[in-house]
Amino acid sequence: MTSYNDHSGSGASATILPFAEPQRAARDTRPLRLITCGSVDDGKSTLIGRLLWDTKAVKEDQAATLKRDSGAQNDLGLPDFALLLDGLQAEREQGITIDVAYRYFSTDRRSFIVADTPGHEQYTRNMATGASTADLAVLLTDARTGILEQTRRHATIAALMGIRQFVLAVNKIDLVGYDKAIFEKIAHDFKELAATLGVRQITAIPMSALKGENVVLSGHSAMPWYEGPTLIETLELATTRSAQTGGFRLPVQRVSRPGESFRGYQGTVAGGAVRPGDSVVVLPSGMVANVKQIVTFDLVRNAAVAGDAITLVLDRQVDVSRGDMIVSIDAQPLTGHHFDAQIVALQAGGIEPGKRYWLKSGSRRQRVSVAPLSQLELSSGKWKTHEDTLAMNAIGKVLLSFDETAIFDIYEQNRSTGAFILIDPDTLNTVAGGMITAKRSQADAAHRDGQRVVLSLPADLADQLMSTEIFAARRDEADVRRVSAARAADLMKDLEA
C-alpha cells in the first residue's frame, strides 16, 4: 500500500495512511457519504463550497446568485463559497452554520453526498446527526490555532458513530506562510488523538479552502514540500461502509393484510441479505419460519439486501407485530434486559441518573432506565467515573436497563440495529443519541442502578410493595419494574445459579 508520508527527515508524519491503492478503474455505484466537522470558523462551509465550485457542481444560475450575494467579501475577488451551504437567514446574518446542509457532487470516478455540520458547541447534536450516516469525516482545523476542544469533541463523536476514515484538513495554511513545521505539528497532535479513538486511517492535508489549494487543484506551487494527495483525490479512493455484512435484519414496520390469503411483514432491510427458502427467527418471540416470498412494490424478487424496502412472506402463520425483528437463524442479534452503551447528551438538562426514558431504535420503542457510568474528559481523552447528570454535549458510558427484552447488534457490527435515541417522556424531546457497545449479564433481579435500587417483581407483588408506607418513604431510592411471574422466576434462578 502506497504511503504519502513526508520524507524530509522530520519525526512528524504528514500523512499516516491512505485509503486504497489508486488503481480503481470502475466508477463506484454507491455515493461516498462524508461530513465536514471541527471548531467554529475553521472554514467548513467554505471548503465544501470550494469543492462544489471546482468540481463544476454549481449551476449557472446558482453561480450568478452567489456572485451577487457575495459582494466584496475578500481581497482575492472570489465569491463567498460558504453561501452555497449556509441557506438559513440566521446563518447568513451571523456568518455561522446552524443546521446540517447536504449537497451532492461528483467526479469522473465517483459521486459524493457531503454534509456541512455546525462548529458551535450548542449545535453539537446537529453534528452528531450528520455523522450518523457518514463513511468518512473531514475534520478541519485552523492552522493558526491547531487542535481545539471542539475539534476533539467532533473527532470523538465521529469515532463513536463508527467513522474510521478521517481527513485532517489543516485549513488556512496560507495565513501562516505555508509553514511546513506548523502543519506537521498539528498532524502529529491529531495522530495522538486518533490513536486514543481507535482510528488508524488518516490523511492529513495542508490546504487553503478559500484559494482552492489542495482541495481539487494541487497546491504544489505554494507548498512544494507537500507530496501527498489533494482532498478530492483522497475522497475518490475512500471506501464505503457496507451494511450487507453480518446476519439478515428486518425491523418490522407494518404487517400487511390486504386479504385473507396474504400476510406480509414490511420494513427496510437493516443488514445482511435474504432469499426465498432461508430460515429466519422472529424476535423477541423466537418463532422460526422459512421465507416463502420477497415482494416489492412492483415485483417478486429472488433476493433482498440491506437498504431494500420489502414485504416478507413466511411459509407459516406466526405472531409478528410492529417493533419485532426478523433475523437470520444462524447469525442472530443480542437479546437481553441490560446493555452497555455510549451516548451523547443533546439537550439542556442532560441525562439524569435513574430517570426512565423512551428508547427508540428502528421501529421499536421501549422504556429504559439510564445509569451513567463514566464521562469522557475531552482535555485528557480519559474516561472519568461519573454518576451525576450528563450535561448537554457530554459524552458518556451508561448502563441501559429495560423492562422487556431488547434487541440490538453491537454498533460496530451494524449501525442500524446498534444505534438508538433517548426521548424524554415529559417533553418528548430527543435528549441523547447512543450506540450499543456490549450486552450485560442478566443475572441480577435486584441491582444498584447508580444510587437507586431497581427491583424486578411480578406485577401483583410490585403493586403490593408500592402501596406500603415503608416503600413510600424510600421512593426516591428505589424503582420497581413490573415483569411477568415467569420472568421473575427466571431472574431468581439466575441469582441462585
Backbone torsions as a table, in degrees:
resi	resn	phi	psi	omega
1	MET	NA	129.3	-178.1
2	THR	-69.1	143.0	178.4
3	SER	-121.0	132.4	178.9
4	TYR	-97.7	62.2	-177.5
5	ASN	-94.6	154.5	175.4
6	ASP	-73.1	137.3	-176.1
7	HIS	-115.1	26.7	-176.2
8	SER	-84.1	-4.3	-178.3
9	GLY	95.4	-4.8	178.0
10	SER	-70.9	151.3	-179.9
11	GLY	-72.8	-23.6	-179.1
12	ALA	-86.6	138.5	-179.3
13	SER	-98.2	128.6	-179.3
14	ALA	-66.1	-39.1	-178.8
15	THR	-134.6	135.4	-174.9
16	ILE	-89.1	-44.5	-176.0
17	LEU	-163.1	129.0	172.7
18	PRO	-78.2	175.3	-172.0
19	PHE	-94.4	-28.1	-176.1
20	ALA	-166.4	164.9	174.3
21	GLU	-68.4	136.7	-179.7
22	PRO	-77.9	56.6	-176.6
23	GLN	-118.2	4.4	-171.0
24	ARG	-71.5	116.0	-177.9
25	ALA	-92.7	-44.5	-176.8
26	ALA	-79.9	146.3	178.5
27	ARG	-75.9	134.9	177.4
28	ASP	-67.8	138.4	-178.7
29	THR	-85.1	-29.0	-179.3
30	ARG	-94.3	127.8	-180.0
31	PRO	-62.5	144.8	171.7
32	LEU	-79.5	125.4	178.1
33	ARG	-97.7	126.3	-179.1
34	LEU	-137.1	158.0	175.2
35	ILE	-124.3	154.1	166.2
36	THR	-107.1	135.1	-179.2
37	CYS	-146.1	172.3	-177.3
38	GLY	140.0	-171.0	-174.5
39	SER	-80.4	176.9	-177.7
40	VAL	-65.3	139.0	173.9
41	ASP	63.7	24.4	175.6
42	ASP	-85.0	-7.4	173.6
43	GLY	99.5	29.9	-176.8
44	LYS	-65.7	-50.0	-178.6
45	SER	-65.4	-38.5	178.3
46	THR	-63.4	-40.1	179.9
47	LEU	-62.6	-47.4	-179.2
48	ILE	-66.5	-40.2	176.6
49	GLY	-58.2	-40.1	178.2
50	ARG	-66.9	-40.2	176.3
51	LEU	-57.7	-47.2	-179.4
52	LEU	-63.5	-40.4	-177.7
53	TRP	-66.0	-48.0	-173.7
54	ASP	-79.4	-18.0	174.9
55	THR	-94.9	10.9	176.6
56	LYS	62.4	33.5	178.7
57	ALA	-90.9	-2.4	-179.7
58	VAL	-96.5	120.2	-179.3
59	LYS	-72.5	162.8	-174.3
60	GLU	-59.9	-42.3	-179.1
61	ASP	-68.5	-34.8	176.4
62	GLN	-66.6	-40.2	179.6
63	ALA	-63.5	-41.6	179.3
64	ALA	-64.8	-42.1	177.8
65	THR	-64.5	-39.4	179.5
66	LEU	-62.3	-45.6	179.9
67	LYS	-65.5	-36.4	179.4
68	ARG	-67.8	-43.4	-177.0
69	ASP	-76.5	-23.0	-175.0
70	SER	-70.8	-41.0	-175.8
71	GLY	64.3	-149.4	177.4
72	ALA	-90.7	80.0	-173.4
73	GLN	-87.4	-26.6	-177.0
74	ASN	-152.3	170.8	-176.9
75	ASP	-79.6	-9.4	-176.8
76	LEU	-91.1	-4.1	-177.6
77	GLY	72.9	18.6	-179.3
78	LEU	-94.4	150.7	175.8
79	PRO	-68.0	163.5	176.4
80	ASP	-83.1	95.2	-174.4
81	PHE	-62.1	-25.0	-178.8
82	ALA	-62.2	-24.3	-178.6
83	LEU	-68.0	-16.9	176.0
84	LEU	-69.5	-20.8	-178.8
85	LEU	-108.5	-41.2	-175.1
86	ASP	-80.5	91.7	-175.4
87	GLY	-94.5	-23.3	-179.9
88	LEU	-71.1	145.7	179.5
89	GLN	-59.8	-40.9	179.8
90	ALA	-64.7	-33.6	178.6
91	GLU	-67.1	-41.6	-178.7
92	ARG	-71.2	-36.3	179.8
93	GLU	-68.1	-39.6	-175.7
94	GLN	-95.1	-12.1	-178.6
95	GLY	69.9	30.4	179.7
96	ILE	-131.3	163.4	174.0
97	THR	-97.7	131.3	-178.3
98	ILE	-112.5	-51.1	-177.6
99	ASP	-103.9	169.1	176.9
100	VAL	-81.5	128.1	177.8
101	ALA	-112.3	127.6	-179.8
102	TYR	-105.6	136.8	177.6
103	ARG	-136.8	151.5	-179.7
104	TYR	-114.4	135.6	171.5
105	PHE	-150.8	169.6	-177.0
106	SER	-151.3	160.9	171.6
107	THR	-124.4	-176.1	179.0
108	ASP	-65.8	-23.5	-175.7
109	ARG	-89.4	-38.4	-176.5
110	ARG	-164.5	173.9	178.2
111	SER	-112.9	161.8	-173.1
112	PHE	-140.3	147.4	167.8
113	ILE	-121.1	118.0	-174.7
114	VAL	-115.0	138.7	178.4
115	ALA	-113.9	122.3	174.8
116	ASP	-91.4	117.1	-174.2
117	THR	-110.2	153.4	-176.6
118	PRO	-69.1	151.4	177.0
119	GLY	-97.5	-20.8	-177.2
120	HIS	-68.4	142.4	-177.4
121	GLU	-59.7	-36.0	-176.5
122	GLN	-68.6	-15.5	179.0
123	TYR	-108.6	23.9	179.9
124	THR	-57.2	-35.2	-179.1
125	ARG	-60.1	-34.8	178.5
126	ASN	-70.2	-35.3	176.4
127	MET	-64.1	-42.8	179.7
128	ALA	-61.6	-35.8	177.6
129	THR	-62.3	-45.4	179.3
130	GLY	-64.9	-35.6	-177.7
131	ALA	-72.7	-22.0	-171.4
132	SER	-65.8	-21.7	-178.4
133	THR	-118.1	7.0	-172.7
134	ALA	-86.1	149.0	173.4
135	ASP	-91.6	-25.5	-172.9
136	LEU	-148.3	148.2	177.1
137	ALA	-119.3	129.0	170.3
138	VAL	-97.9	107.1	-177.2
139	LEU	-97.5	114.7	-179.2
140	LEU	-91.9	145.5	170.6
141	THR	-142.0	142.6	177.8
142	ASP	-75.1	126.8	-178.6
143	ALA	-59.8	-22.4	-178.8
144	ARG	-80.3	-23.3	-174.7
145	THR	-115.3	-24.7	179.5
146	GLY	76.4	-154.2	-175.6
147	ILE	-78.5	119.6	-179.9
148	LEU	-107.6	174.5	-179.2
149	GLU	-61.6	-41.0	179.4
150	GLN	-68.0	-31.5	174.0
151	THR	-61.4	-44.5	178.9
152	ARG	-63.8	-40.7	-179.3
153	ARG	-63.0	-46.6	-178.8
154	HIS	-65.9	-40.0	177.8
155	ALA	-62.8	-40.5	-179.8
156	THR	-66.1	-45.4	179.7
157	ILE	-63.0	-43.2	178.9
158	ALA	-60.4	-41.0	178.7
159	ALA	-67.0	-40.7	177.8
160	LEU	-62.4	-32.9	179.4
161	MET	-76.8	3.5	175.1
162	GLY	92.6	5.7	178.4
163	ILE	-75.7	126.2	-178.0
164	ARG	-119.9	4.6	175.8
165	GLN	-118.9	121.5	-179.0
166	PHE	-124.8	141.4	165.3
167	VAL	-113.7	120.5	174.2
168	LEU	-90.8	106.6	-179.5
169	ALA	-95.5	102.8	177.9
170	VAL	-83.6	93.3	-171.2
171	ASN	-86.9	164.5	179.3
172	LYS	59.5	34.4	178.9
173	ILE	-64.2	-24.7	177.8
174	ASP	-65.8	-25.5	-178.1
175	LEU	-79.2	-6.8	173.9
176	VAL	-117.5	25.4	175.0
177	GLY	68.3	29.1	-179.4
178	TYR	53.4	42.8	-175.2
179	ASP	-74.5	116.2	-179.2
180	LYS	-64.6	-39.6	-177.7
181	ALA	-63.9	-38.5	178.5
182	ILE	-64.1	-44.7	178.7
183	PHE	-59.5	-46.3	-177.4
184	GLU	-65.4	-35.8	178.3
185	LYS	-64.8	-44.3	-180.0
186	ILE	-66.4	-41.2	178.7
187	ALA	-62.2	-40.0	179.1
188	HIS	-66.3	-42.8	179.2
189	ASP	-61.4	-41.1	-179.1
190	PHE	-71.0	-34.3	177.2
191	LYS	-58.3	-41.5	179.1
192	GLU	-66.6	-41.6	177.5
193	LEU	-63.1	-45.5	-177.5
194	ALA	-62.2	-34.6	-179.7
195	ALA	-62.2	-36.7	179.3
196	THR	-71.3	-20.3	-178.8
197	LEU	-95.7	-1.3	-179.0
198	GLY	76.6	20.6	-178.8
199	VAL	-99.6	129.2	-178.4
200	ARG	-119.5	-24.9	-177.9
201	GLN	-89.8	99.1	-175.1
202	ILE	-135.4	134.3	170.7
203	THR	-124.0	122.1	179.2
204	ALA	-100.6	130.1	-175.3
205	ILE	-132.4	124.3	171.6
206	PRO	-79.9	134.1	-176.5
207	MET	-154.9	163.7	168.2
208	SER	-123.4	105.5	-178.5
209	ALA	-63.1	-37.6	-178.3
210	LEU	-64.8	-45.1	-178.3
211	LYS	-84.3	-14.5	179.5
212	GLY	83.4	15.8	-178.4
213	GLU	-79.6	122.9	-178.9
214	ASN	65.5	20.9	172.8
215	VAL	-93.0	-75.3	171.0
216	VAL	-105.7	-42.4	179.5
217	LEU	-95.3	151.7	-177.9
218	SER	-68.9	145.0	174.5
219	GLY	-106.4	27.1	-173.5
220	HIS	-62.5	-34.8	-178.4
221	SER	-64.1	-34.5	178.3
222	ALA	-88.5	-27.1	-177.6
223	MET	-130.7	69.2	-178.9
224	PRO	-64.6	-15.3	179.6
225	TRP	-78.8	-13.1	-179.8
226	TYR	-98.3	121.9	-176.7
227	GLU	-112.7	9.4	-176.3
228	GLY	-85.8	-172.2	-176.7
229	PRO	-79.8	161.3	168.7
230	THR	-77.5	172.2	179.1
231	LEU	-62.0	-45.3	-175.7
232	ILE	-66.9	-34.1	176.6
233	GLU	-65.6	-38.9	178.3
234	THR	-65.5	-42.4	-179.5
235	LEU	-65.6	-36.4	-179.3
236	GLU	-66.1	-24.6	-178.3
237	LEU	-98.5	-1.3	-178.6
238	ALA	-72.3	159.9	-179.2
239	THR	-105.5	149.0	175.3
240	THR	-92.1	154.0	-178.4
241	ARG	-89.5	122.5	-176.8
242	SER	-85.4	137.5	175.2
243	ALA	-101.7	7.2	-176.4
244	GLN	-93.5	-6.6	177.6
245	THR	-76.2	157.7	179.7
246	GLY	83.2	-171.0	-175.3
247	GLY	-80.3	163.8	178.0
248	PHE	-67.6	137.0	178.8
249	ARG	-137.1	124.4	174.8
250	LEU	-132.2	95.7	171.7
251	PRO	-66.9	121.8	-174.8
252	VAL	-77.9	121.4	178.8
253	GLN	-98.5	-26.7	-175.1
254	ARG	-161.1	142.5	172.7
255	VAL	-99.5	121.8	-176.2
256	SER	-98.5	122.0	177.9
257	ARG	-133.1	72.8	179.4
258	PRO	-70.7	-18.0	179.4
259	GLY	-162.3	172.7	-177.4
260	GLU	-63.3	-26.2	-173.6
261	SER	-92.0	-1.6	-175.3
262	PHE	-132.8	131.0	171.2
263	ARG	-137.4	117.9	-179.2
264	GLY	-128.1	155.2	-178.1
265	TYR	-117.2	116.3	-169.8
266	GLN	-101.6	145.2	177.2
267	GLY	173.7	179.2	177.0
268	THR	-105.6	127.9	-178.5
269	VAL	-60.5	123.5	-175.5
270	ALA	-101.5	4.1	178.7
271	GLY	171.6	149.6	175.5
272	GLY	71.6	-159.8	-178.8
273	ALA	-144.6	160.5	-179.1
274	VAL	-145.1	148.2	178.4
275	ARG	-137.2	155.8	174.3
276	PRO	-56.0	136.6	-177.3
277	GLY	98.3	-17.4	178.8
278	ASP	-67.0	142.4	174.4
279	SER	-85.9	136.8	-178.1
280	VAL	-134.1	162.9	177.5
281	VAL	-122.7	137.9	174.9
282	VAL	-95.2	121.4	178.5
283	LEU	-109.0	143.6	12.7
284	PRO	-91.6	1.3	-173.3
285	SER	-69.6	-30.6	-178.9
286	GLY	85.9	7.9	179.0
287	MET	-68.0	137.8	-177.5
288	VAL	-107.1	140.4	177.2
289	ALA	-153.3	174.5	175.8
290	ASN	-114.7	150.0	178.9
291	VAL	-77.0	122.2	179.8
292	LYS	-92.6	-39.5	-172.5
293	GLN	-156.7	147.3	174.7
294	ILE	-120.4	117.6	-173.6
295	VAL	-118.6	136.8	169.3
296	THR	-116.0	-173.5	-172.7
297	PHE	-65.6	-21.4	-174.6
298	ASP	-129.2	-4.4	-177.7
299	LEU	-162.2	168.5	172.8
300	VAL	-98.1	130.9	-173.0
301	ARG	-109.9	159.0	177.3
302	ASN	-99.1	2.2	176.6
303	ALA	-169.4	158.2	174.1
304	ALA	-142.8	144.0	-179.2
305	VAL	-128.0	175.0	-177.2
306	ALA	-54.1	133.8	-179.3
307	GLY	98.0	-14.7	-179.9
308	ASP	-80.5	134.2	172.5
309	ALA	-90.6	118.3	-171.8
310	ILE	-136.2	166.4	165.9
311	THR	-116.1	121.0	-176.9
312	LEU	-100.0	127.1	177.8
313	VAL	-109.6	128.0	-178.8
314	LEU	-100.5	165.1	-173.8
315	ASP	-86.9	1.4	178.7
316	ARG	-151.3	162.9	179.6
317	GLN	-78.2	118.4	176.1
318	VAL	-131.7	158.0	-178.9
319	ASP	-85.0	106.2	-179.9
320	VAL	-130.8	135.5	178.6
321	SER	-138.8	169.8	178.7
322	ARG	-55.4	134.8	-178.4
323	GLY	99.3	-20.1	174.4
324	ASP	-72.5	166.3	177.8
325	MET	-130.8	130.3	175.4
326	ILE	-98.0	124.7	-171.8
327	VAL	-134.4	163.4	177.2
328	SER	-67.8	145.1	-173.3
329	ILE	-72.7	-26.3	-174.7
330	ASP	-100.6	1.2	178.5
331	ALA	-148.4	76.6	-173.5
332	GLN	-91.6	154.0	175.8
333	PRO	-74.7	178.3	177.9
334	LEU	-82.5	140.0	173.7
335	THR	-127.4	145.2	179.8
336	GLY	169.2	-172.6	-178.1
337	HIS	-111.3	-10.0	-177.0
338	HIS	-136.9	128.2	-179.0
339	PHE	-137.1	145.0	170.8
340	ASP	-87.5	142.7	-178.4
341	ALA	-149.7	163.8	170.4
342	GLN	-118.1	137.1	-176.4
343	ILE	-132.4	159.6	171.4
344	VAL	-119.4	119.2	179.9
345	ALA	-74.7	131.0	-169.3
346	LEU	-114.5	-8.2	-175.3
347	GLN	-128.6	153.6	173.3
348	ALA	-59.1	137.1	-175.0
349	GLY	104.7	-26.3	173.3
350	GLY	65.3	-154.7	-178.1
351	ILE	-111.8	123.2	-176.7
352	GLU	-94.5	133.2	178.6
353	PRO	-60.3	134.1	176.1
354	GLY	79.6	-12.1	-179.8
355	LYS	-71.5	143.3	-179.1
356	ARG	-93.4	127.2	-178.9
357	TYR	-118.6	167.6	165.8
358	TRP	-88.3	130.6	172.1
359	LEU	-107.8	127.6	179.2
360	LYS	-117.5	125.4	176.3
361	SER	-137.8	113.9	-174.5
362	GLY	63.2	-128.1	-180.0
363	SER	-94.7	5.2	-175.4
364	ARG	-102.4	135.7	176.4
365	ARG	-130.0	129.1	-176.0
366	GLN	-140.0	154.9	172.6
367	ARG	-77.3	140.4	-177.9
368	VAL	-148.9	144.9	170.4
369	SER	-102.3	141.7	-175.1
370	VAL	-117.6	123.5	177.5
371	ALA	-115.3	107.6	176.8
372	PRO	-63.1	135.3	-179.8
373	LEU	-109.3	-44.4	179.6
374	SER	-155.7	163.3	-178.8
375	GLN	-132.2	142.4	-179.2
376	LEU	-78.5	126.3	174.5
377	GLU	-91.2	107.1	-171.3
378	LEU	-64.2	-32.9	-177.2
379	SER	-65.9	-34.6	-177.3
380	SER	-108.0	-16.6	-176.9
381	GLY	75.7	14.3	-178.0
382	LYS	-105.8	151.4	177.2
383	TRP	-89.8	126.5	-179.4
384	LYS	-110.6	137.9	178.0
385	THR	-55.8	134.2	-171.4
386	HIS	-149.8	120.2	178.7
387	GLU	-122.2	5.5	178.0
388	ASP	-93.5	-174.9	178.3
389	THR	-61.4	134.0	172.1
390	LEU	-81.9	112.9	-175.0
391	ALA	-71.4	168.7	179.3
392	MET	-55.7	134.6	-179.5
393	ASN	75.2	-0.8	176.8
394	ALA	-70.1	147.4	176.1
395	ILE	-110.7	119.1	-173.2
396	GLY	-135.3	157.7	169.3
397	LYS	-98.2	134.5	-174.6
398	VAL	-136.5	162.7	171.1
399	LEU	-108.3	124.0	177.4
400	LEU	-98.7	129.7	179.6
401	SER	-124.6	123.2	-174.1
402	PHE	-108.4	150.8	171.8
403	ASP	-74.2	-40.4	-177.2
404	GLU	-115.1	166.8	-178.8
405	THR	-60.0	129.5	176.4
406	ALA	-104.9	153.3	-176.3
407	ILE	-126.4	119.6	-179.5
408	PHE	-145.9	157.4	160.1
409	ASP	-105.9	159.3	170.4
410	ILE	-64.5	135.9	-173.1
411	TYR	-57.6	-37.7	179.5
412	GLU	-60.7	-25.9	-177.3
413	GLN	-91.9	-29.0	-179.8
414	ASN	-157.7	110.8	-178.6
415	ARG	-62.5	-43.1	-173.1
416	SER	-64.0	-44.4	-175.5
417	THR	-97.1	3.4	177.5
418	GLY	-112.5	1.5	-178.9
419	ALA	-110.2	158.0	179.9
420	PHE	-158.6	166.9	169.5
421	ILE	-125.2	153.1	175.4
422	LEU	-107.5	133.5	-177.4
423	ILE	-118.9	129.8	176.2
424	ASP	-72.3	120.6	-177.2
425	PRO	-67.6	-19.9	-178.8
426	ASP	-82.0	-40.5	-175.9
427	THR	-107.0	-15.2	-174.8
428	LEU	64.2	17.1	174.8
429	ASN	-80.6	145.7	171.5
430	THR	-78.2	114.3	-171.7
431	VAL	-101.8	-12.9	-179.9
432	ALA	-162.7	153.1	168.6
433	GLY	-118.3	144.2	-174.2
434	GLY	-147.4	169.2	-178.4
435	MET	-134.3	133.5	177.6
436	ILE	-75.6	131.5	-179.6
437	THR	-112.3	-25.6	-178.8
438	ALA	-169.0	162.8	173.4
439	LYS	-98.5	138.6	176.7
440	ARG	-94.0	153.4	175.6
441	SER	-60.5	143.2	179.8
442	GLN	-96.9	9.5	-175.8
443	ALA	-83.0	54.3	177.8
444	ASP	-151.4	94.3	175.8
445	ALA	-70.5	-32.1	174.9
446	ALA	-128.9	126.2	179.8
447	HIS	-147.6	167.1	-179.3
448	ARG	-97.0	120.5	-177.3
449	ASP	-107.5	93.2	-169.7
450	GLY	68.5	-118.5	178.2
451	GLN	-110.0	15.0	-178.8
452	ARG	-117.1	138.1	176.2
453	VAL	-85.7	132.5	-179.9
454	VAL	-114.2	122.9	-178.5
455	LEU	-112.1	127.4	175.5
456	SER	-102.3	113.5	-172.7
457	LEU	-135.1	154.3	171.4
458	PRO	-56.1	150.6	-172.4
459	ALA	-56.4	-45.0	-176.9
460	ASP	-66.9	-39.2	178.5
461	LEU	-68.8	-37.4	177.9
462	ALA	-61.8	-43.2	179.1
463	ASP	-63.5	-40.5	178.3
464	GLN	-62.9	-43.9	-178.8
465	LEU	-63.6	-43.1	-176.7
466	MET	-69.8	-18.7	-179.9
467	SER	-85.3	-7.8	-177.8
468	THR	-80.2	153.9	179.2
469	GLU	-68.4	-34.4	-178.7
470	ILE	-62.5	-44.8	-179.2
471	PHE	-67.6	-39.9	-179.6
472	ALA	-59.3	-35.5	-179.8
473	ALA	-71.6	-22.6	-178.3
474	ARG	-113.1	24.6	-173.0
475	ARG	-59.8	-33.5	-178.2
476	ASP	-74.9	-8.0	-176.0
477	GLU	-107.0	-5.2	-174.0
478	ALA	-147.0	150.7	172.4
479	ASP	-122.8	144.3	176.8
480	VAL	-117.2	129.3	178.0
481	ARG	-110.6	130.3	179.1
482	ARG	-85.1	123.1	175.3
483	VAL	-128.6	167.9	177.9
484	SER	-70.4	160.0	178.8
485	ALA	-62.0	-36.9	179.0
486	ALA	-65.0	-40.5	178.9
487	ARG	-65.4	-42.5	178.3
488	ALA	-61.7	-40.2	178.5
489	ALA	-63.9	-39.4	178.0
490	ASP	-62.9	-40.7	179.5
491	LEU	-64.4	-39.4	179.0
492	MET	-66.8	-37.9	176.8
493	LYS	-61.8	-39.7	178.6
494	ASP	-62.8	-41.0	180.0
495	LEU	-65.7	-41.7	-178.6
496	GLU	-67.9	-29.2	179.2
497	ALA	-73.0	NA	NA
